[in-house]
Amino acid sequence: MKKKIRLVLLLAVFSVVFSMNTFAAYIKYPMNYVYEEGENRSGNANGRIYIPITYSVEESFSYINDETSGLVDAEDLFIDKNNCMYIADTGNNRIVALSPSGETMFVLYGAGGSDFSSPRGVFVNEEGIFVADSGNSRIILTNSQGELIAEYTRPESELLVNMQSFDPSKISVGPTGYMYILAGKELMAIDRNNSFKGFLGATEVGFSLTQSLIRMFATKEQKNLIARRNPPSYNNFLVDNQGRFIACSGAKENQLRIINSVGKNIYKKGFFGEISDIDENNQPIYPNFIDISVSDTGVISALDEKSGHIYQYDSEGNLLTVFGGKGENRGYFISPSSIAQDSDGNIYVLDKARGNIQKYVQTEFIKKIHTALDLYYQGEYEKSMPIWNEIAVINSNYPLARKLTGSIYTKRQEYANAVKEYEIADDMVGYSNAFSKNRHEIFRANFALCVGIIIAVAIALWFGISALKKYSNKVQLDIYEKRGGKRK
C-alpha cells in the first residue's frame, strides 16, 4: 500500500513539474493580439483580442566574425533587394554587411582613408552604400571596398542659418536621386551637388491653452523667457517604392505618416500604438516609434521603443497584428533600435543592447491576411472573400476579417449579412450604414404591400368615419324627438 501511495505522489509531482515546464515554455514566446477601437489609449489589456501567432522567430544573428567583435549600440539596419543586411554599428564606428544567411561579407571602418565616427544610418542601392556619418557631420557614399565615391556636408543655404549643427542620423535616396536626410529635428532634401532642396512636412504642435494665454497676456520679456514650443521631431523615415515618404515620431497623435509631394500627411489620422503603463509621476507612457518598415503592398510595421512591440497596419491604417515586446527570451527585445523587411516579407529587428538581429518569419495566418488585403485593395473583392472566411474560421473574433467581409456584403447589397459582420467587428459606422440600407431595402421590397395596407386602412377609416357620423346624427335626432322636436 505504501508503495502505491509513493508511486501516486511521484506521479503527481512529475505531473506538476511537467505542466510548469510546459507553461514556462509557452509563456516565453510573445502572444500576438489586436485591440478594440479606442482601447489602445487606456493601457488596459482587457481590450486586447488575442490571435494566432503571426510572426515567429526563425533565427538570430549575434556576432560578427567571432564572439569578440559583436555589435555595440548599433542604431540602424537596412536590407537591400538581394536580402543582404547592412548595419550601422554605431558604438564600433563601422558598417557591417551580412549575407542573407547572416555570414559576414565585409566590414567598413571608413571611406577614402577617413574613419567613420558614430555612424547612425545606412542606405544601399545600385550606386553604393550611403552612410549617415553623424560624428563627422557628413553623408558618405562608398562601395564595398571602402573607396570614397562622394561626400556631402552641410549645404550652404540661407534657409539653414538657424540650424545649429548638421548631424545626419538617417539617410534614404528617392527615385529622383535626391538624398533625404534626418538631421536633428529636420527632414530635408539635398541633391548630388550638395544643394539644399527644402524641408519635408513637419509634425504639428498640439494646442495648448496655457501657451495661448501666455501669448495673449505676457509681456515681450516674459515671452522671451519661455522656450518656443517645437513640434516633436521625426525619429525615422523611409522612401517607399512609390516615392512616398513614410515617417514615424514620438508625438502623441498621428505618429505614423505618409507625406505627399506638398508635405501633407495623407495617412489615417489618429493615435497609433498603445499607452503601455503609468510612470512614477502617474503620467501615461506613450509609445515612441523609432523605426518603420513597409512592404511592397503598403503594409507598415512600426517598432515601439517603449514597449518593444511591433505594430503592423495596412495601407488604410487598420491594425493587423501586434507582436514582440520587452524581455530577455526569444522573440523579445531589451532595447530595439531598428526594423527592416526582406523581399519575402520576413521582418528583422536590431537590438542594440543585445547586439543581435532577430529574424521573424511569417506564419500562414498572417500570409492569408496579407493576401486577402492585397486582393481587396486591388478591387478583387469576390476573390478575397473566401480567404476572409478562412481567416474567420481560424479566429472568429479577428475584427478586420469581419469588417471587410461586411464591406463586401454591402457591395453585394446583402445588407442583412453585412449588419451581422459589422456587429461582430464592433464597427459602429459600418453597422449603422448597413442597418440603414437594410431597412430601406426591406421597405422597398414590401412597398406594394405597404401601399395596399395604407389604402386599406384609409378606406376602412373613411367607412368607419362615415358610419360613425351617420350613427351620431341618428342619435342626435332621437334625442331631439324625445324633447318634443319634429323631424323636417
N, C-alpha and C positions, 0 to 999 in steps of 0.2 A: 504493500500500500504506500509506504514512504517513497519507494522508487517511482511509483506512478505520480505522486504529488510533486516530487522533484522534477520529473520529466515535464509535467504540465507547467510548472514555474519557469523552467528553462525555455520552453516553447513560447511562453508569454513574454519573457524578457527579450528573446530573439525577435519576436513579432514587433514589440515596441521599438527596438533599436532599428530594425529594418524599415519600419514606417517612418521613423525620424530621418533616417538617411535618405529615404525616397523623397520626403518632403523637402529636406535641405537641398537635394539635387534639383528639385522642381523650382524652389524659390530663388535659386542662384541665377536663373535666367529671367530677364525682364519681361513683364507682361505687356502686351500691346493693347491699346484701347483707343476709343474716340470719346467725345463727350457731348452731352446735350447742349444745344444752343444757349449761351448765357451762363452756363455752369463754370466755364473756364475762368471767369472773373472772381468766383467765390473762394477758390482754393479748396473747395470741398470735393474730396474724391468720390463722394456718393453720386455725383453726377456723371461719373465715368461709365462707359459701356465697354466691357471687355470683349475683345475679338480674338480670333485665331492669330497665331504668330504670323507676321507679315514679312519680317526680315530676320534671318538667323546668322550668327557669326560663323563663318567658314574657317577663317584663319586670321592670324595676326602677325605683323612683321615688327620685330623688336630691336634688331641690331643691324648695324651697317658694317659689313666685312667681318667683324668679330665683336665679342662682348665688351671690349674696351673702347669701342668707338660708337657708342649709342647716341641717339638724338638727345639734344639738350634744348629745352624751351622752344621747340620747333613751332613756328607760327602759321605756316601755310602749306597746303597740299594742292597740287594740280595734276590732273590726269589727261594725257594727250589722246589723239584719235587712235593711237596704237595701244592704248591702255597702259602705257608706261607712266610711272609715278615720279613726280618731281617735288622735293621737299625743301622748303626754306628752313634750314636747320639753324635758327637764329642764334642760339647760345654757342654754337661751334663755328659761327661765321662762314657758313658754306651752303652750297646747294647740292643735294644728293639726288641722284637719279636711280630708280629701281625698275627692273623689268616687271611685266605683269605677274610673274611668279614670286616677286619680292627679292630677286637677286640684284646685287649692286652692279650697275652699268658703268657709272663714273661719278666722281665727286669733284666739285669745283670750289676752290677756296678764293677765287678771284678771277679777274679777266685782264689781259693785256699787261700783266705784271703788277696790277694794283689789287690788293686784297679786299674782300668784302668786309663790311662792318655791320653786324646785326641785320642781315637781310630778312625782311619780313613778308615779302611777297614774291611769287614766281608765276610766270605765264609762258607757255610754249606754243609756237606754231611753226609753219614751214620756214620762216625767216631765221628762227633760232630761239634762244632762251632769254626772256626778259626778266630781269631781277630788280625788285624794289630794294635797292641797297640803302636802307634807311640811315644807318650810321654815317654814311658818306654823302648823304643828301643828293642822291642821283638815281637814275634808271640806267641799267646796263643791258645792252644787247650783246650776247656772246653765243658761241657754239659749244659743242660737247668737248672740244679740246681746250676751252678757256681762252680762245682768241677773241680779242675785243672787236666787235663789229661797229658799235656806236655807243655813245654816252650822252645822256640827257640830264641836264641840271635845271635849276630854277629858271623858268623863262623870263625874259625881260618884257614887262608889261606894266602900264600904269594901273591896271586893274588889280595888280598883286602887291601894290606898295604897302598895304596893311598886313600882308602875310609875314608873320614874324620869322618863320623858318620853313624851309622846304624839306619835309621829312616823309617821303613817299613810303606808304606801308602796303599798298595793294596796287596791282597793275593788270590791265587787260587791254587787248587790242581789238578794235571793231573792224567790220567789213571794209570800211573806207581807208584803213591803215592808221587812223588816229589812235594814239595811246590815251587810255583813260586811267587816271591816277587818283588814288585816295591819298591825300596829303593833309595830315591834321584833320580838320573838320570839313575840308573842301574836297569835292569830287570834280575834277577838272579834266579838260581835253587838251592834248598837246600834239602838234603834228611832227613830222620827221625832220623838220627844220628847227625843232625846239621852240616853235612859236605857240604862244598861248591861244587857244581857240574857244575858251569860255568855260563857265561852270555849268554843272548839271543840277537838276531840280533839288532844292534844299528841303529839308524836313520843316514842318510848321512849328511855330512856337504856340503852345496852347494858351487859351485865355486865362488871365489872372486878374481877379477883381482888385487885389492889393496893388499890383503894378499899375493898373488903370487909375486907381485913386491917387497913387504917387505922382503919375504923370499929370494929373489934373491939378493937384493942390501943392505939391512940393516946390520949393524954390530951386533955382538953377543949381546952386551949390549942393543942395540935398540930392538932386538927381545925379549929379556927378559923382557923389559918394557911393551911389548904389550901382553895382555892376549891371551892365546891359544884359538882358536875357537872351541867350543864344539858343537856337534850336538844337536838339540832340543831333550829334553828328552820325553819319553812316558808319557802321562797323565794317561792312564789306559789300562787295558788289560783283557782278559779272555781266558780260555781254552775251546774250543767247544767240542761237543760230538764225534768228530773225533780225539781229542787230538791235534788239531792245535791251535797255539797262534794267537789271533786276537787282535791287539793293535791300539790305536789312539794317536795322538800327536797334538801339535800346530805348526808343521812345515808348510812351505809354499808350499810344494809339498808332494804327497804320504802320506797324513796324516792318512789314513786308511791302515792297513797292515795285511796280513795273513803270518805269519812267519813259514817256514817249519823246519824240523829237523836239517838242516845245517845252520839255521839262515838267510835264504834268503827270501825276500818278493816275494810271488807268486800271490799277488793280482794285480788288474789293476793299472797301473802306471798313475799318473796324479794328477790333482787338484780337491779336493772334497770340497763341500760346496760352499759358495758364499762370495765375498767381499761385506760386508754389507753396508759400508759407508766410509767416509773420516774423519780422526780425525782433531784436532785443528792445527796440523802441516802439514795438507794437505797430509797426508800419508794414504794409504788404510788400512782399518781394516779387517784383515784376520780372518777366522774362527779359533776357538780354541776348538777342540773336546776334551771334558773332560771325556766322558764315552760312552760305546757302549753296545748293547745287540744283540744277534744273535739267530735266530730261528733254529729249527731242520733242516730246508731246506737250511740254509746258508744265509738267508736274514739278512743284517746288518742294525741296527738302530743306528745312531750316533747323540749324543747330543752336539750341539754347544753352548758353554758358552756365547759367544759374542752376538749372535742374539737370543738365546733361541729356535732356530729352531731344529727340529728333521729331519735329512736327512736319508731316507731309500734307501738302494741299494741292488740289488740282488747279487748272488754269482759271477757274471761276472763284477760287478761294474756299472751296469745300474741303473740310478735313477728311483725309483718307485714313491716316493711322498716326499713332504716337508710340515710339519705341525708344530703347536706350534708357539712360538715367545715370545717376551718380552712384559710385560704388567701386569695389575692387575686383569683383567677379567678372567672368567672361560676359561681354555684351554691355558692360557698364564703363563709365569713364571717371577719372579723377579730375582732370582739367582739360576738357575738349577744346581744341583751338581751330580746327578746320574740317570741312567736309567736302567730298568730291564724289563723282559718279563716273563709272566706265561705260563703254558702249553697250554693254549687256544689261545695264540697269542696276548693277551691283553698287553698293554705297560703301565708301571708305571714310573712316573718321580718325583724325590725328589727335592723339592725346599728348600734350606737351609735358605733363607731369610724369606719365609712364614712359614716354619716349617710344611710343609704338603706334602702329596703324592697325585698326580692326576692320576686317572686310566683312560686310553684310551681304548675303545673297538673298534674292527674292524667293519667297515661298509661292506655291501655286495659288494661294488665296489672293495675294496682292497682284500677282500676274493677271488673274481674272479681272480684278478691279481695273487695272490699267488698260487691259484690252477692251473691256466694256466702255470705259470712259473715252478711249480713242475713237471707237465706233460711234458713240453717242455724239461727241462734239464734231464729228465729220458729217453728221446728219443721217447716219445709218441707224436710226432708232430701232427698227424692227430686228436688225441683226444683233443689236446689243441686248435686246430683251431676254433671250434665252440665257445669256451669261449672267444678267442681273438676277434672274430666277435661280440660277445655280448658287450664286452668292447668298441669296436669301435662304436657301436650303441649308447651306453651311452655317450661316449665322443669321437667324431670323430677325435680329434686332439691329442689323447694320443699317444705320439711318440713310446713308446715301443711296444704297440699293433700293430702298423703299421710296425715297424721294424721287429718283429718276424713273423708277417704274411708274410711279404716279404721274409723272410728266408725260411718259409715253402713252399711258391710258388716256390722259387728257387730249393729247394729239389725235388719238383714235376716236375721240368723243365718247369714250366709255367712262363717263363721269362717276358712276356709282363705284366702279373698281378703283378709280383714282382717289376718291374720298377715303376708301379703306386704307390705301397705301400711304397717303399723306398723314392719316391719323396715327398709323404705326410709327411713321418717321417723326411724329410730333412737329410737322411742318404746318404751322397755322395759316400761313399765307397761301400755300398750295391748297390746303384743306378748304379754306374759305372760298377760294376761286372755283375749285371743283364742285363744292357743295352748291354754290350759286348757279353754276351751269347745269348741274344735275337737276336742280329744282325747276329751272327753266325748261329743260328737256322733258321732264315729267308733265309739265303743264302743256307744252306744245303737242306732245304725243296724245294727250287726252283733251285736246282743245274742243273737238266736236261734242264729246260727252259733256264737257263743262258748259258749252254754249247751250246744249239741249237741256241740261239741268237748270240753267239760269232761265231759259224761256219757259220751261215747265213751271218753275217756281213763280215766274212773273204772271203766267196765265192763271195759276192757282190763286195767287194773291188777288188778281183782278176779279175772278169769280167770287172769291171769298169776300172781298170788299163790297161787291155788288149785292151779294146775298145779305150781307150784314146791313147794308143801307136799306134794303127792302124790309128786312125784319124790323129795323129801327123805326122806319116810317109807319109800319103796321102797328107797332107798339104805341107810338105817339098818337095815332088815330084812335086806337082803342081807349086810351086814357082820355082823349078829348071827348069821345062819345059818352063815356061814363060820367063826365062832368056836365052833360046836357048839350053838348055841341052836336051839330049835324054835319054830315059829310056833304060836300058840294057835288 
